[in-house]
């Protein structure tokens, strides 16, 4: 997960294809630039797009109208060869974007056509990747799981792309989230069986009126989608969208950047989320993370998310420091862990509670949490089966012997493990 790709749909349109605008993409935490979808991707546009991406030092996927979302399928090999001749020597090119939501139920030959393009690109420009995005499971033409599995398998075996994704945009309800997770599971299982890397899209629009192309997402719902994509082993997360598409389609609701180039609140929210995602996927040898610092002065009892790293050397006093606080976090983080982790348990009977997540190999251990609120601490024994209140305790309690981490403050904690 150290090489997590973070990208988006809908890059800046031609008037905004500048190094300064692509630097904003980098500053938001993206690791991949994508082209616009609102205009023809001719050579002039692609040249400017690549120059801006190179100046901002961000890899790019090329969209070229000769091979991207083709509606005319004459001389595909020749067109792909011409694209390679134009861009093979360009620096900073990760690969080629080929198609969005191809559907063999509408065009029975579409995978054959895309396969011809991929074959030519693999032969003439083998250092570059080919990428396309598939339809979701659960709405549109693929509502049956077996039918959808066959659809994904056909794309992998007939087109043979390097990179594959799907775009399922769930409503913020239990049914919507169940459908999103099911799509992730089915897609992951098919890709795993074929050794196919995959990315997952998340719905990053603010909530939209009914009947629009996507429902939009609260910040909590967006965070849940992104962490669910990570949990199912995707190597990349794609946001829909970065730049706001045609206003008539989205009823004036703005994405991360408005049509006139103004950064919105959602831009800053995604910037913070991308920081968290890269922290959680960065290969840190942490043992635990959780909402363990009580902060009663914060409305709703919000706390901080901490990494507790047992590999950090002890201080001169023998204490093991925390690796770092990650981000402000509330109860919404409780079940949203990264791949390889699981929830140990949570005490959420009041706003000054806590929760712990651990590496999967540590889930059956016993942990001790001293939770301190206004200089008054209570000690809890935490296992997967139960949380036992052991009563009042302080910073020097003997259960602290095998400490994993602590925050020494009037509203703090320490966490240790035991037999």
KERO-891911 format. One record per atom (N, C-alpha, C): x, y, z. Coordinates in steps of 0.05 Angstrom, whole numbers, padded with zeros to 5 digits, always signed. Layout:
REM residues N
XYZ ...
***
This chain:
REM residues 419
+00016-00024+00000 +00000+00000+00000 +00017+00025+00000 +00044+00023+00001 +00060+00046+00001 +00058+00062-00024 +00050+00049-00046 +00048+00063-00072 +00020+00069-00079 +00004+00076-00060 -00024+00083-00064 -00027+00106-00085 -00043+00101-00106 -00049+00122-00125 -00074+00137-00116 -00073+00163-00118 -00096+00180-00111 -00101+00198-00135 -00123+00193-00149 -00130+00208-00173 -00158+00218-00173 -00169+00226-00197 -00195+00238-00198 -00205+00236-00227 -00231+00242-00230 -00243+00246-00256 -00247+00276-00259 -00244+00285-00284 -00248+00313-00292 -00226+00331-00282 -00205+00333-00299 -00183+00352-00294 -00190+00379-00304 -00172+00398-00301 -00177+00426-00310 -00183+00428-00340 -00203+00444-00348 -00208+00449-00377 -00186+00467-00388 -00185+00469-00414 -00163+00483-00428 -00155+00510-00417 -00174+00528-00411 -00165+00554-00401 -00149+00553-00374 -00152+00530-00360 -00139+00528-00334 -00116+00507-00334 -00108+00498-00357 -00086+00479-00359 -00060+00494-00357 -00051+00499-00332 -00027+00514-00327 -00011+00500-00304 +00015+00506-00302 +00030+00494-00280 +00019+00501-00253 +00009+00526-00250 -00002+00534-00224 -00027+00518-00217 -00044+00512-00236 -00068+00496-00230 -00061+00467-00224 -00040+00457-00237 -00032+00429-00232 -00018+00427-00205 -00005+00449-00197 +00007+00449-00170 -00014+00448-00149 -00037+00460-00154 -00060+00457-00135 -00069+00428-00132 -00067+00413-00154 -00074+00385-00154 -00054+00370-00135 -00029+00376-00138 -00008+00364-00121 -00013+00372-00092 -00019+00397-00086 -00023+00406-00059 -00047+00394-00046 -00066+00385-00062 -00090+00371-00051 -00084+00342-00043 -00060+00333-00050 -00053+00305-00042 -00056+00285-00064 -00062+00294-00088 -00065+00275-00110 -00037+00266-00120 -00036+00242-00130 -00011+00231-00141 -00013+00226-00170 -00036+00232-00182 -00040+00227-00211 -00058+00248-00222 -00051+00259-00246 -00068+00278-00260 -00084+00264-00281 -00109+00272-00284 -00128+00261-00304 -00138+00284-00322 -00145+00277-00347 -00154+00298-00366 -00183+00307-00360 -00190+00328-00373 -00218+00337-00372 -00236+00318-00388 -00262+00319-00382 -00281+00303-00398 -00301+00320-00413 -00297+00346-00413 -00317+00365-00424 -00309+00376-00451 -00287+00367-00463 -00280+00378-00489 -00263+00358-00504 -00260+00362-00531 -00244+00344-00546 -00215+00344-00537 -00203+00320-00536 -00175+00318-00526 -00157+00316-00551 -00153+00339-00564 -00136+00340-00588 -00107+00344-00580 -00089+00344-00600 -00061+00345-00594 -00053+00371-00580 -00065+00393-00587 -00058+00418-00574 -00064+00417-00544 -00088+00406-00537 -00095+00404-00509 -00076+00385-00494 -00071+00362-00506 -00054+00342-00493 -00026+00354-00488 -00015+00368-00508 +00012+00380-00504 +00012+00400-00480 -00008+00417-00478 -00009+00435-00456 -00013+00421-00429 -00030+00400-00430 -00035+00384-00406 -00010+00371-00396 +00006+00359-00414 +00030+00345-00406 +00051+00365-00396 +00052+00389-00409 +00072+00409-00400 +00065+00418-00372 +00039+00422-00366 +00031+00431-00339 +00036+00410-00318 +00030+00385-00325 +00035+00363-00306 +00065+00360-00301 +00081+00362-00321 +00110+00359-00318 +00121+00382-00300 +00111+00406-00304 +00121+00428-00288 +00113+00425-00259 +00090+00412-00254 +00082+00407-00226 +00093+00381-00215 +00107+00366-00232 +00120+00341-00224 +00099+00320-00214 +00077+00317-00229 +00057+00297-00223 +00053+00279-00248 +00053+00253-00244 +00048+00235-00267 +00021+00240-00279 +00018+00233-00304 -00007+00239-00318 -00016+00214-00334 -00043+00211-00335 -00055+00193-00355 -00065+00210-00378 -00057+00202-00402 -00065+00217-00426 -00092+00208-00435 -00109+00228-00441 -00133+00223-00457 -00129+00235-00484 -00132+00219-00505 -00127+00227-00533 -00152+00219-00549 -00165+00238-00563 -00190+00232-00576 -00188+00211-00597 -00164+00204-00606 -00161+00183-00627 -00165+00155-00615 -00161+00152-00588 -00164+00126-00576 -00181+00126-00551 -00187+00149-00540 -00202+00150-00515 -00232+00152-00520 -00247+00134-00508 -00276+00132-00513 -00283+00133-00543 -00272+00116-00559 -00276+00118-00588 -00305+00112-00595 -00315+00127-00614 -00342+00122-00625 -00339+00112-00654 -00316+00116-00666 -00309+00106-00692 -00287+00086-00689 -00290+00061-00700 -00272+00040-00695 -00255+00032-00719 -00254+00050-00739 -00237+00044-00763 -00208+00048-00756 -00191+00031-00766 -00162+00033-00765 -00152+00039-00736 -00162+00023-00717 -00154+00027-00689 -00124+00024-00685 -00113+00003-00697 -00084-00001-00694 -00068+00022-00704 -00076+00033-00727 -00061+00056-00738 -00064+00080-00721 -00088+00085-00710 -00092+00108-00692 -00076+00105-00667 -00075+00081-00656 -00059+00077-00631 -00030+00081-00637 -00021+00072-00660 +00007+00076-00668 +00014+00105-00670 -00004+00121-00682 +00000+00150-00684 +00001+00163-00657 -00015+00154-00638 -00014+00165-00611 +00013+00160-00598 +00023+00135-00602 +00049+00128-00591 +00071+00146-00603 +00070+00150-00629 +00090+00166-00642 +00090+00195-00631 +00067+00205-00623 +00065+00232-00613 +00075+00235-00584 +00069+00214-00568 +00073+00217-00539 +00094+00198-00526 +00105+00181-00542 +00124+00161-00530 +00148+00174-00517 +00157+00196-00528 +00181+00209-00517 +00174+00230-00496 +00148+00234-00491 +00140+00254-00471 +00146+00243-00443 +00156+00260-00425 +00162+00251-00398 +00138+00255-00380 +00138+00239-00358 +00116+00242-00339 +00090+00229-00346 +00090+00212-00367 +00066+00199-00375 +00064+00171-00362 +00044+00168-00345 +00040+00141-00333 +00027+00122-00353 +00009+00133-00369 -00004+00115-00389 -00026+00129-00403 -00044+00112-00414 -00065+00121-00432 -00093+00114-00421 -00110+00134-00419 -00138+00129-00412 -00153+00121-00437 -00168+00099-00436 -00181+00088-00460 -00211+00090-00460 -00224+00085-00438 -00254+00084-00440 -00266+00087-00412 -00290+00099-00412 -00306+00102-00388 -00332+00086-00392 -00336+00066-00375 -00361+00050-00374 -00367+00037-00401 -00348+00023-00413 -00355+00008-00437 -00375-00014-00431 -00395-00018-00449 -00416-00037-00444 -00421-00055-00468 -00413-00080-00466 -00417-00099-00489 -00446-00106-00493 -00464-00099-00475 -00493-00103-00480 -00503-00082-00500 -00490-00059-00501 -00497-00039-00521 -00481-00042-00547 -00456-00049-00544 -00438-00053-00567 -00424-00080-00562 -00433-00101-00574 -00422-00128-00569 -00392-00130-00576 -00382-00112-00593 -00354-00114-00601 -00335-00095-00585 -00346-00081-00565 -00330-00060-00553 -00304-00071-00540 -00306-00094-00527 -00281-00105-00514 -00261-00114-00536 -00271-00124-00558 -00253-00131-00580 -00238-00106-00590 -00253-00084-00594 -00241-00060-00604 -00221-00049-00584 -00228-00048-00558 -00210-00038-00538 -00185-00056-00536 -00189-00082-00539 -00167-00101-00539 -00147-00095-00561 -00157-00087-00584 -00139-00080-00607 -00122-00056-00600 -00134-00036-00587 -00119-00013-00579 -00098-00020-00558 -00106-00036-00538 -00087-00043-00517 -00064-00060-00529 -00070-00078-00547 -00049-00095-00559 -00028-00077-00573 -00038-00057-00588 -00020-00040-00603 -00003-00023-00583 -00016-00012-00562 -00001+00004-00543 +00019-00012-00528 +00012-00037-00520 +00031-00054-00506 +00055-00060-00523 +00051-00064-00549 +00072-00071-00568 +00090-00047-00573 +00078-00023-00578 +00093+00000-00587 +00103+00018-00564 +00090+00016-00541 +00098+00033-00518 +00096+00017-00493 +00113-00004-00490 +00109-00023-00468 +00114-00011-00440 +00127+00011-00438 +00133+00023-00412 +00109+00037-00400 +00088+00042-00416 +00065+00057-00407 +00041+00038-00401 +00024+00047-00383 +00001+00031-00375 -00024+00039-00392 -00043+00021-00392 -00069+00026-00405 -00090+00024-00383 -00110+00042-00384 -00129+00044-00362 -00157+00048-00373 -00177+00034-00361 -00205+00040-00367 -00222+00036-00342 -00245+00048-00342 -00263+00047-00319 -00289+00033-00327 -00297+00014-00310 -00321-00003-00316 -00346+00007-00301 -00368-00003-00310 -00394+00003-00298 -00396-00010-00270 -00415-00001-00254 -00417-00013-00227 -00436-00037-00227 -00436-00050-00204 -00456-00071-00198 -00479-00059-00182 -00503-00066-00189 -00526-00058-00172 -00545-00038-00185 -00536-00024-00205 -00554-00006-00220 -00543-00004-00248 -00560+00006-00267 -00552+00005-00295 -00557-00023-00306 -00541-00031-00326 -00546-00056-00339 -00537-00081-00324 -00523-00078-00301 -00512-00101-00287 -00521-00101-00258 -00544-00115-00254 -00555-00117-00227 -00552-00145-00216 -00544-00164-00232 -00540-00192-00223 -00511-00197-00218 -00504-00208-00195 -00476-00211-00188 -00461-00230-00207 -00473-00251-00216 -00460-00269-00234 -00455-00256-00261 -00475-00241-00271 -00473-00226-00296 -00451-00206-00294 -00449-00192-00272 -00428-00172-00268 -00400-00185-00267 -00398-00207-00253 -00373-00221-00252 -00363-00228-00280 -00381-00238-00297 -00374-00245-00324 -00366-00220-00340 -00379-00197-00335 -00372-00172-00348 -00343-00164-00341 -00336-00165-00315 -00309-00157-00307 -00288-00177-00318 -00295-00203-00317 -00276-00223-00327 -00271-00219-00357 -00292-00214-00372 -00289-00210-00401 -00270-00186-00406 -00273-00164-00391 -00256-00141-00396 -00227-00149-00391 -00222-00163-00369 -00195-00170-00362 -00182-00188-00383 -00197-00208-00391 -00186-00228-00409 -00186-00220-00438 -00205-00203-00447 -00206-00195-00475 -00192-00169-00480 -00193-00150-00462 -00180-00124-00466 -00151-00125-00456 -00147-00137-00433 -00120-00140-00421 -00109-00113-00413 -00124-00096-00399 -00113-00070-00390 -00093-00074-00367 -00076-00054-00364 -00058-00055-00341 -00073-00047-00315 -00091-00027-00318 -00105-00016-00295 -00135-00016-00300 -00150-00021-00279 -00179-00023-00282 -00192-00011-00258 -00215+00002-00262 -00230+00013-00239 -00260+00010-00245 -00276+00017-00225 -00305+00018-00229 -00316+00042-00213 -00340+00052-00221 -00351+00075-00208 -00379+00069-00197 -00380+00063-00171 -00405+00058-00157 -00408+00080-00137 -00430+00096-00138 -00434+00119-00121 -00457+00114-00102 -00452+00106-00078 -00474+00097-00060 -00487+00121-00045 -00513+00118-00041 -00526+00137-00023 -00518+00131+00006 -00520+00150+00023 -00511+00148+00051 -00533+00134+00067 -00536+00108+00063 -00556+00092+00078 -00544+00064+00081 -00555+00048+00098 -00544+00021+00102 -00545+00005+00076 -00568+00008+00062 -00571-00006+00037 -00551+00003+00016 -00547+00030+00015 -00527+00041-00004 -00499+00032+00002 -00492+00032+00028 -00465+00023+00035 -00461-00007+00031 -00482-00022+00036 -00480-00051+00031 -00475-00056+00001 -00489-00041-00016 -00485-00045-00045 -00456-00038-00054 -00445-00016-00042 -00418-00008-00049 -00398-00029-00040 -00401-00039-00016 -00383-00060-00006 -00385-00085-00022 -00410-00093-00030 -00413-00116-00047 -00399-00113-00074 -00401-00089-00086 -00387-00084-00111 -00357-00087-00107 -00347-00076-00085 -00318-00078-00079 -00310-00107-00077 -00326-00123-00062 -00319-00151-00058 -00318-00166-00084 -00339-00163-00100 -00340-00178-00126 -00317-00169-00144 -00313-00143-00147 -00292-00133-00164 -00265-00142-00155 -00260-00140-00128 -00235-00149-00117 -00230-00178-00122 -00250-00195-00118 -00247-00224-00121 -00240-00231-00150 -00253-00218-00169 -00248-00224-00198 -00219-00215-00204 -00212-00191-00196 -00186-00180-00202 -00164-00197-00189 -00169-00205-00165 -00149-00222-00151 -00144-00248-00165 -00166-00260-00175 -00163-00286-00189 -00147-00283-00215 -00146-00259-00226 -00132-00255-00251 -00106-00239-00248 -00099-00233-00223 -00075-00217-00218 -00077-00189-00229 -00101-00177-00229 -00107-00152-00241 -00108-00129-00220 -00089-00110-00221 -00091-00087-00202 -00117-00071-00208 -00129-00059-00187 -00153-00044-00191 -00154-00020-00173 -00169+00000-00182 -00175+00024-00167 -00205+00026-00162 -00213+00042-00143 -00241+00046-00137 -00248+00076-00136 -00271+00083-00149 -00280+00111-00148 -00296+00116-00122 -00296+00141-00113 -00313+00150-00091 -00327+00175-00100 -00351+00179-00089 -00368+00201-00096 -00361+00225-00078 -00346+00244-00090 -00336+00267-00074 -00353+00292-00077 -00375+00291-00092 -00392+00314-00094 -00406+00319-00067 -00410+00344-00059 -00428+00349-00036 -00456+00338-00043 -00473+00334-00023 -00499+00323-00029 -00514+00339-00051 -00527+00323-00069 -00540+00335-00092 -00570+00330-00090 -00586+00345-00105 -00615+00340-00105 -00621+00313-00118 -00645+00301-00112 -00652+00276-00124 -00652+00278-00155 -00645+00256-00168 -00647+00255-00197 -00621+00263-00211 -00601+00271-00196 -00576+00279-00208 -00558+00254-00213 -00537+00257-00229 -00521+00233-00236 -00509+00218-00212 -00503+00232-00190 -00494+00219-00165 -00509+00231-00142 -00511+00217-00119 -00525+00229-00096 -00508+00250-00082 -00481+00249-00085 -00464+00266-00068 -00459+00254-00041 -00440+00265-00026 -00432+00253-00001 -00426+00274+00020 -00436+00268+00044 -00426+00283+00067 -00396+00276+00071 -00382+00292+00087 -00354+00286+00091 -00350+00258+00104 -00367+00251+00123 -00365+00225+00136 -00370+00203+00116 -00389+00207+00098 -00395+00186+00078 -00372+00184+00058 -00360+00206+00051 -00337+00205+00033 -00314+00190+00046 -00309+00196+00071 -00287+00183+00085 -00292+00153+00087 -00317+00145+00092 -00323+00117+00094 -00318+00103+00067 -00326+00115+00045 -00321+00103+00019 -00291+00099+00014 -00275+00120+00019 -00246+00118+00014 -00233+00096+00030 -00240+00094+00056 -00228+00074+00073 -00238+00046+00066 -00263+00044+00056 -00273+00018+00047 -00257+00009+00022 -00251+00027+00004 -00235+00020-00020 -00208+00010-00011 -00195+00024+00009 -00170+00014+00019 -00173-00014+00032 -00194-00017+00047 -00198-00042+00062 -00199-00066+00043 -00210-00062+00019 -00213-00084+00000 -00188-00087-00018 -00167-00073-00012 -00142-00078-00025 -00137-00064-00052 -00152-00043-00057 -00147-00028-00082 -00120-00014-00081 -00107-00011-00103 -00081+00003-00104 -00085+00032-00111 -00110+00041-00115 -00115+00069-00121 -00143+00077-00114 -00146+00103-00107 -00172+00115-00101 -00176+00138-00121 -00199+00138-00134 -00205+00159-00153 -00230+00175-00144 -00228+00201-00145 -00250+00218-00136 -00267+00228-00159 -00293+00228-00155 -00311+00240-00175 -00325+00264-00161 -00319+00288-00169 -00299+00297-00188 -00281+00318-00176 -00260+00325-00191 -00242+00347-00182 -00253+00373-00192 -00253+00377-00219 -00264+00402-00231 -00294+00397-00234 -00310+00418-00231 -00339+00416-00234 -00347+00412-00263 -00362+00391-00269 -00371+00387-00297 -00392+00408-00305 -00403+00404-00328 -00423+00423-00339 -00445+00429-00318 -00450+00454-00311 -00468+00461-00290 -00497+00450-00294 -00506+00449-00319 -00533+00439-00324 -00537+00410-00315 -00515+00395-00315 -00517+00367-00307 -00519+00364-00276 -00504+00382-00262 -00502+00379-00233 -00517+00400-00217 -00535+00415-00231 -00553+00433-00217 -00539+00455-00202 -00515+00462-00211 -00501+00484-00198 -00485+00476-00174 -00487+00451-00164 -00471+00443-00141 -00441+00441-00150 -00424+00452-00134 -00395+00453-00141 -00380+00430-00130 -00360+00421-00145 -00342+00400-00136 -00319+00412-00121 -00295+00401-00122 -00272+00412-00108 -00263+00439-00119 -00267+00442-00145 -00261+00467-00158 -00285+00475-00175 -00293+00500-00174 -00316+00510-00189 -00309+00512-00219 -00329+00517-00235 -00324+00520-00264 -00305+00543-00270 -00306+00564-00253 -00288+00587-00258 -00261+00585-00243 -00256+00562-00231 -00230+00557-00219 -00227+00563-00190 -00248+00569-00176 -00247+00575-00147 -00246+00549-00131 -00227+00547-00112 -00226+00524-00095 -00249+00526-00075 -00262+00503-00070 -00285+00502-00051 -00277+00489-00025 -00296+00489-00006 -00291+00475+00019 -00285+00446+00015 -00297+00433-00005 -00292+00405-00010 -00263+00400-00018 -00250+00419-00031 -00222+00417-00038 -00206+00413-00012 -00210+00430+00008 -00195+00428+00033 -00202+00402+00048 -00227+00394+00047 -00235+00369+00060 -00221+00345+00048 -00220+00345+00021 -00206+00323+00007 -00176+00324+00012 -00165+00348+00014 -00136+00351+00020 -00130+00338+00047 -00147+00343+00067 -00142+00330+00093 -00146+00300+00092 -00166+00291+00078 -00171+00263+00075 -00148+00249+00061 -00138+00261+00040 -00115+00248+00026 -00091+00246+00044 -00087+00265+00061 -00065+00263+00081 -00069+00239+00098 -00093+00235+00108 -00099+00212+00125 -00095+00186+00110 -00104+00185+00086 -00102+00160+00070 -00073+00152+00066 -00056+00172+00059 -00028+00166+00055 -00014+00158+00080 -00023+00169+00103 -00012+00161+00129 -00018+00132+00135 -00043+00125+00131 -00052+00098+00138 -00041+00077+00119 -00034+00085+00094 -00025+00065+00074 +00005+00067+00070 +00019+00080+00088 +00047+00085+00084 +00066+00063+00094 +00055+00040+00103 +00073+00019+00112 +00085+00023+00139 +00073+00040+00156 +00083+00045+00183 +00079+00020+00200 +00099+00012+00216 +00098-00013+00231 +00084-00008+00258 +00060+00003+00256 +00045+00009+00281 +00030-00015+00291 +00024-00015+00317 +00010-00037+00329 -00020-00030+00332 -00026-00006+00339 -00054+00002+00344 -00059+00030+00333 -00084+00035+00328 -00092+00063+00326 -00121+00065+00335 -00129+00089+00345 -00156+00091+00355 -00162+00119+00366 -00187+00122+00373 -00196+00147+00386 -00193+00142+00416 -00171+00151+00427 -00165+00144+00455 -00160+00169+00472 -00161+00192+00461 -00157+00216+00478 -00183+00230+00482 -00192+00231+00507 -00218+00244+00513 -00214+00274+00513 -00232+00288+00500 -00231+00317+00499 -00259+00328+00504 -00266+00331+00529 -00294+00339+00536 -00301+00367+00528 -00280+00384+00522 -00285+00411+00514 -00293+00414+00485 -00291+00391+00470 -00298+00392+00441 -00328+00383+00438 -00344+00398+00424 -00372+00391+00421 -00375+00362+00410 -00393+00347+00423 -00398+00320+00414 -00377+00300+00423 -00358+00309+00439 -00338+00290+00449 -00318+00281+00429 -00313+00297+00408 -00294+00289+00388 -00266+00286+00400 -00251+00268+00389 -00224+00262+00400 -00204+00264+00378 -00180+00253+00384 -00158+00252+00364 -00152+00224+00357 -00144+00220+00332 -00136+00193+00323 -00106+00191+00325 -00096+00170+00339 -00068+00167+00344 -00058+00141+00333 -00033+00140+00325 -00018+00116+00320 -00001+00109+00345 -00003+00085+00354 +00013+00076+00377 +00032+00055+00367 +00058+00063+00367 +00078+00046+00353 +00097+00034+00373 +00095+00008+00376 +00113-00005+00396 +00141-00007+00386 +00147-00001+00361 +00174-00002+00351 +00190+00023+00357 +00177+00045+00367 +00191+00069+00373 +00209+00064+00398 +00234+00071+00398 +00251+00066+00421 +00241+00080+00446 +00245+00068+00470 +00238+00082+00495 +00254+00107+00499 +00242+00126+00514 +00257+00150+00521 +00276+00143+00544 +00292+00163+00553 +00311+00159+00574 +00297+00150+00600 +00272+00159+00603 +00257+00151+00627 +00243+00124+00623 +00247+00111+00601 +00235+00085+00596 +00208+00085+00584 +00198+00109+00577 +00171+00111+00566 +00173+00108+00536 +00152+00096+00524 +00150+00093+00495 +00132+00116+00484 +00143+00134+00469 +00126+00156+00459 +00107+00147+00437 +00088+00163+00432 +00070+00159+00409 +00085+00166+00383 +00078+00152+00361 +00090+00160+00336 +00079+00187+00327 +00053+00191+00328 +00042+00216+00320 +00012+00216+00323 +00000+00240+00329 -00029+00242+00326 -00034+00244+00296 -00055+00232+00287 -00061+00232+00258 -00080+00255+00250 -00102+00256+00264 -00123+00275+00255 -00145+00276+00276 -00160+00298+00278 -00184+00297+00295 -00202+00275+00285 -00214+00261+00304 -00231+00238+00296 -00253+00234+00316 -00276+00225+00307 -00298+00218+00325 -00305+00189+00322 -00330+00183+00330 -00338+00155+00329 -00341+00144+00301 -00343+00161+00281 -00346+00152+00254 -00321+00136+00244 -00299+00141+00257 -00274+00126+00250 -00274+00098+00261 -00292+00091+00279 -00288+00068+00296 -00285+00042+00280 -00301+00039+00258 -00299+00014+00243 -00285+00018+00216 -00273+00041+00213 -00261+00048+00187 -00231+00045+00187 -00222+00021+00188 -00194+00016+00192 -00181+00009+00165 -00155+00010+00164 -00140+00004+00140 -00137-00026+00137 -00130-00035+00113 -00126-00064+00108 -00106-00075+00128 -00111-00099+00138 -00093-00112+00158 -00099-00105+00186 -00121-00090+00191 -00128-00082+00218 -00157-00090+00224 -00164-00091+00249 -00191-00096+00257 -00197-00082+00283 -00223-00078+00289 -00231-00065+00314 -00228-00085+00337 -00214-00077+00358 -00212-00094+00382 -00238-00090+00398 -00244-00066+00406 -00268-00061+00421 -00271-00031+00424 -00295-00023+00434 -00300+00006+00437 -00317+00010+00462 -00310+00030+00477 -00327+00039+00499 -00340+00066+00491 -00364+00064+00481 -00377+00088+00471 -00403+00094+00485 -00404+00088+00511 -00428+00094+00527 -00430+00124+00533 -00408+00139+00531 -00408+00167+00536 -00388+00180+00518 -00388+00207+00517 -00371+00221+00498 -00342+00219+00506 -00335+00212+00530 -00308+00209+00539 -00298+00180+00538 -00307+00166+00519 -00299+00138+00516 -00275+00135+00498 -00272+00112+00486 -00249+00107+00469 -00255+00083+00451 -00238+00079+00431 -00238+00054+00415 -00210+00048+00406 -00205+00022+00402 -00179+00012+00394 -00181-00006+00369 -00164-00001+00350 -00161-00020+00327 -00132-00030+00328 -00128-00055+00320 -00102-00068+00321 -00096-00083+00296 -00070-00088+00291 -00063-00106+00269 -00077-00132+00273 -00084-00146+00251 -00099-00170+00253 -00085-00191+00270 -00058-00191+00270 -00044-00211+00286 -00044-00205+00316 -00055-00182+00324 -00056-00174+00352 -00084-00173+00363 -00104-00180+00347 -00131-00175+00355 -00139-00191+00380 -00127-00214+00385 -00135-00231+00407 -00119-00225+00432 -00102-00204+00432 -00088-00196+00456 -00106-00182+00475 -00096-00179+00500 -00109-00163+00521 -00095-00136+00522 -00110-00115+00522 -00099-00088+00524 -00110-00074+00549 -00095-00055+00559 -00103-00039+00582 -00103-00010+00573 -00125+00004+00578 -00128+00032+00571 -00133+00048+00596 -00116+00067+00602 -00122+00087+00622 -00133+00111+00608 -00158+00118+00612 -00171+00140+00599 -00174+00163+00620 -00160+00185+00615 -00159+00207+00635 -00176+00230+00625 -00195+00239+00642 -00212+00262+00636 -00210+00281+00659 -00202+00306+00654 -00199+00326+00675 -00183+00315+00699 -00160+00302+00693 -00141+00292+00712 -00152+00269+00728 -00174+00257+00720 -00185+00234+00734 -00185+00210+00715 -00171+00189+00722 -00167+00167+00704 -00182+00142+00713 -00192+00127+00694 -00203+00100+00699 -00189+00081+00681 -00184+00057+00692 -00169+00036+00677 -00189+00015+00666 -00185+00008+00641 -00202-00012+00628 -00185-00035+00617 -00194-00059+00620 -00182-00082+00606 -00198-00087+00581 -00185-00087+00558 -00199-00088+00532 -00191-00113+00518 -00211-00129+00511 -00208-00153+00494 -00230-00152+00473 -00228-00170+00454 -00249-00171+00434 -00276-00179+00446 -00275-00193+00468 -00300-00203+00480 -00313-00183+00498 -00298-00165+00511 -00310-00148+00531 -00290-00125+00538 -00302-00104+00551 -00286-00083+00563 -00293-00083+00593 -00274-00088+00610 -00278-00090+00638 -00268-00064+00652 -00285-00051+00667 -00278-00027+00682 -00263-00036+00707 -00237-00030+00709 -00221-00038+00733 -00220-00016+00754 -00234+00006+00749 -00235+00027+00770 -00215+00049+00766 -00214+00067+00786 -00196+00090+00785 -00167+00081+00784 -00151+00096+00769 -00122+00090+00766 -00108+00115+00758 -00081+00114+00759 -00065+00137+00752 -00043+00131+00732 -00026+00151+00728 -00005+00148+00708 +00015+00126+00715 +00018+00120+00741 +00039+00101+00750 +00028+00073+00755 +00003+00067+00746 -00008+00041+00751 +00010+00019+00740 +00014-00004+00754 +00032-00025+00744 +00024-00038+00718 -00002-00035+00710 -00010-00047+00684 +00003-00032+00661 +00017-00010+00666 +00030+00005+00645 +00056-00007+00636 +00064-00030+00648 +00090-00041+00644 +00097-00045+00615 +00078-00056+00599 +00083-00062+00571 +00070-00041+00554 +00077-00016+00558 +00062+00006+00546 +00068+00008+00516 +00048+00013+00500 +00050+00018+00471 +00052+00047+00465 +00038+00064+00481 +00038+00092+00475 +00023+00108+00497 +00028+00134+00498 +00014+00150+00518 +00012+00179+00508 -00007+00193+00520 -00008+00222+00518 -00012+00233+00546 +00009+00246+00557 +00009+00255+00585 -00003+00283+00587 -00028+00284+00595 -00042+00310+00596 -00066+00306+00615 -00079+00328+00622 -00102+00326+00639 -00125+00312+00626 -00125+00312+00599 -00144+00295+00584 -00127+00277+00566 -00117+00256+00576 -00099+00239+00561 -00104+00210+00564 -00084+00193+00560 -00087+00164+00561 -00060+00151+00561 -00059+00126+00568 -00038+00107+00560 -00051+00081+00552 -00037+00066+00535 -00046+00040+00526 -00023+00020+00529 -00029-00003+00540 -00009-00024+00543 -00022-00050+00536 -00005-00071+00535 -00016-00098+00530 -00007-00116+00553 -00023-00138+00556 -00018-00156+00578 -00020-00185+00568 -00020-00203+00587 -00023-00232+00580 -00050-00238+00569 
***
